[in-house]
Amino acid sequence: MGRKLIIDPVTRIEGHGKVTIQLDDDNNVIDAKLLVVEFRGFEKFIQGHPYWEAPMLLQRICGICFVSHHLCGAKALDDMVGVGYSTHNLITPTAEKMRRLGHYAQQLQSHATAYFYCIVPEMMLGMDAAPEKRNVLGLVAADPELIKRVVMLRKWGQELIQAVLGKKMHGISSIPGGVNNNLTAEVRDRFIKGDATIPSIDQMLEYSMEGLQLFYDFHEKNRAMVDSFGDAPALDMCLVDDNGDVDYYHGKMRIVDNDKKVVRELDYHDYLDHFSEATEEWSYMKFPFLKELGREKGSVRVGPLARVNVTKSYSTPLAQAALEKFHAYNKGKCSNKALHTNWARAIEILHSAELIKVLLRDPDLQKDQLLVTPTEAMWTGEGVGVVEAPRGTLLHHYRANKEGNITFANLVVATTQNNQVMNRTVRSVAEAYLGGQAEITEGMMNAIEVGIRAFDPCLSCATHALGEMPLEVTLLDAKGNQIDERRK
Amino acid sequence: MMRKEIKLMNAESDLTLDHFNDDSALIYGIGNIGRQDDGLGWAFVDWLETTSACANAEKVKFYQLNLEDADLISHKQRVLFVDASKDTAVDSFRLYKAESKMDFSFTSHAMSIETIMATCQMCFGKIPDVYVLAIRGYEWELQIGLTEQAKRNLNLASAHIYRTATAPSPKTDCCLQ
C-alpha cells in the first residue's frame, strides 16, 4: 500500500512550511514537495501609502533580515526620487557606506543565528540525536563556552545595527537620497576596541574563524555524508561588481552554470525582462526562472552557496583564504551540495566581519554629507532595489502616482528564488534517506528538514505572513487516509 | 474581579515596583504592538516611562526573547519580564517568580523566560531573581491597539504592582494614554 508522509510545519525555519512525500508500495519516493501555506499580503496593503513609508513598513515582513528589506526599499526610493542607480545621480559615499555597514552587520548576526542556532546543533550533536537535544539549547548544555561566543556574535551584530540604523530591529536610518545619520568616532571606537559590554572587532573575527573551524571539523569526520547530501543542480545567481566578485549591496546580477560559465548578466532594473514566475496550486510561493531557459533549466539558486560559487574572489584576506579552499575542494566548479551551504555561510560570517573591520576604519563614516536632495523635476515615480540579503538576492519594485502614493509593489525574495532548488533538495534527500525503507524513523524525517534548513528559508518573507511553528508529522496512505500523527 | 485575580497569584503578591527601582534591576517588556494585545508588555513599559515610575531600573522592549538576553540578565540582580498571556486560566494578570528550566520546545525565533534563565546560569555562572507579570490578552491580529479588555487588565496589573510603591500614586488609566 503506497503512503504519503507529511512534515508540517518544518521547524527551525522562519515561517510555516510543510513537506509531503509520496511513497509507492515498495516505499520508493515517487513525489516530494515543499509546500508554503502562508498567505501573502504585504504587496497589497502597502498600496495607497506614501512612497517613503515603503521601506519602513515592508521591512516588518521579517524579524531577521529586516535591514535587507529596508535597504532594498531605500534603493528603490532613491530611483523614484531621481538619485538612484537608474539615474546615475548617486547618493553620497558616506550614505552608501553607512548603509553597507548596517547591511554587513545584519549579515553577521543573521548568518550567526542560522548557522549556530539551526545548523551547528546537528553538526555537533548528530542528525539522529533526540529532537529535544539537537537544538541550540542542547548546545548550551553541551558547550556553554561556545554559546557564550555565539551570544557575543549576535549581540555585537545587533548593537552595530542599532548604532547604524537607530534601532536593533526595524530601524529607519535610510531615507530617499541617503541616510539620516553618520557614525561618530566614539561609537566607531567602541566597535573597534570593544568595551565592558561588547567584544572588539578582532574578537569577532576570532569567533568567526572558530565557527568556520567547526564546519571543517564536521566535514573531516563526515565527508561522505556532507558531500552527497541533498545534491540539487541549479544555476547560481548573485550581485557582482565589475571584477566578478560578490557585492552584497549593489552590482549586476550574474548567473552562472555548473562550470561557472556566465549564462546571463543583467542590470537588475531589467529583472522582469529576463525572469518569469511559475505557480502551483499547492503552494503560495512562486517559482521564478529565466524565461529563455524555461523552468527546469532556468531556475536559480541564491544565497551563501550561490555567492561563493559565483564570486571570483574576496577583498579581505581571511575570507579569501577560506574561499580558495572552497573553490579548490570543488575543483573550480559550482557546488550543488546542500550542506556546502553551511560551509559557505560560515565563510560569509568571516567575510562580513572582515568587511565591517575595513569599513569601521573608513573616515567617510564620520563625514556630514548624508543626503542628496532631489528637485521635483527629478521624480521618476518608479524604482527597483536589489541587495544580497543573507538568504540571497532580494528585489523590491515600487511605483507611485504623482501624489506620491504607492500604486504597485512587487517583492521577489531569496526564498522564492530558491523554491525550485529547495524542492529538488527535498526530493534528493527523500530518495536517499527514505526510499526503500520499511520503517520511517524520526531521524530520517529530520534529514528532510536538514536539507531545507540549509537554505535558511524565510517563508514569512516569501509569503509575507506570520505563523507559529509547532511540528506535526502526519503519515497518510495512498488514498490520503491518516495512519499516524506526531507533534513536536 | 480583583479578588479572583489575586487568588491566582502566589507568594509574590506583595511584590511592588519598589523592588525593581535601582540600576541593578531590569524591566523587560516582551511583545509586538502591531499585533493588538501582544503589545501589552510594551504598553506596561511605556506606562512606566510616561509616569517616571521605577525610574532607576533599566527598561527594555523587544519582540521576543533571544539567546543574547541571557547575557543581558546576567548583569542584573532582579528582572521583571512583562508579557501578554493567552492562558485562559489567567483572568486578568498573574505575577509570579520564574524558575530556571531548560525548555527544549525551542523554535528558531523565540525562547522562554525559563530557558533564558537556564542559559544565563550555564553560560555565565549566575542568575538574577526573575519575576514575570503575565497580562491576559485576547486578540492577536495585525493591528495596532489593545482591546478594551486588555487595557482593563493592564490597568489592574499596573495598579497592583504600583500600589505600595513610594513613587507617585497610580492613576488607573494612565497606561491607556
Interface residues (C-beta under 8 A of the other chain):
Chain A: T11 R12 I13 E14 R60 G63 I64 T113 Y117 C118 P131 E132 K133 N135 V136 L137 G138 V140 A141 P144 E145 I147 K148 V150 V151 M152 R154 K155 Q158 K168 M169 L466 M469 K488
Chain B: G34 F62 Y63 Q64 N66 L67 E68 A70 D71 M102 D103 F104 S105 F106 T107 S108 H109 M111 T115 A118 T119 M122 C123 F124 L142
